[in-house]
């Protein structure tokens, strides 16, 4: 053979060998990437959500920093912008600056952060990952089954009698039943994903429409917003998203105190808070039950009968949903009665008629469980109410007095203090005020006792009262601590079991 021909053939062989090796390396790298991806996003959901909140908080900070505030001369500091971004994403509503410093475009950034950071939205993303995982597992099962069929076919060629014997004694029905069950489970998860998405869209859209209609019809409320340069549409969508996500932010400095006499407006917001918060599991189960009755689809029936198989923590069994609803109702009624007994003739409710007082107290009681909107000055309430709110803020959202054994104990968040400020300004930086602020941040509630210049031991003419929370007067280190407290408070479901039940005895 001619030497040139041999060289060409060897070159082709070498090229084929190199191509085969590169292809093998590429496949190995792809498999490694896929395994890493599935380990991160499926085996370790805590890490996934931690990365989710950290990255998006930073993106939100950059967006707030790049956009111009309403008043260019009073632009917030970078740390305060980061704090606000984390607070909105973790639906904590802890504030270190006044809300009215933000421009309309910055308010829309906060709207997006509150929406994608809400528990219902993040749980919907979890359903999509769960569906993708099941699809992947089913694909792998098909590959394994295909290989098994090939091996079975090859064995038949060598030993037909043995193969026939196994075929005649094979148990077909259990395998078929298992496949049908897995298909039904996959279908149920897909249905549930659509239900949660529709739930988010319908409730937020309807709340936006109702709030816009009210503010447009009630000239006094609408005129107040216009005097602050806030559009009715912006306020309505902001409040709707914030209430559903149980965030507690509003675009005005006074939160909801300026609307304490607008009882109809407060009554419109209360269902929004409950539907996206403590009563979400009960509302979700009722929605699925209603869809089952209307559509007659087996997937919805599977969701109701086997909620634990779906592994969606917001989907509770019927009995537990009932106990949860009764517990939430009991907490609201108990707080409302205690508030009426202790604060009915107090200064915080002055100027309100009995009907407005009852609605305002009801609104306040609903918000103490992780929502954080307020119609009164929290710092003016009695010590008994403040202690009660501290307990309410710390309780997990799905706490229910269910008579079952549950030995899980929640972990207390480590508390830090501003030691130097406690000596210089002891009436504002009291231990209770600091504990209240930390628990409010950990519970993602947003209630704050605020800061008052009147409580300074040494009068300071440069001191100025502000509408934002007590955390606004903390040091940079203290604010950073609260940022971590808010993030890990948002992820407390991974170490508290969601507050599934409390023992009665």
PyMOL commands that set and color helices and strands:
alter all, ss='L'
color gray80, all
select helices_A, chain A and resi 3-43+45-66+72-74+78-89+99-101+104-117+119-158+160-169+173-217+219-227+232-244+257-259+263-275+280-295+298-305+307-310+318-343+347-349+354-367+378-380+383-394+419-424+431-442+453-455+470-473+476-490+493-499
alter helices_A, ss='H'
color red, helices_A
deselect
rebuild
show_as cartoon
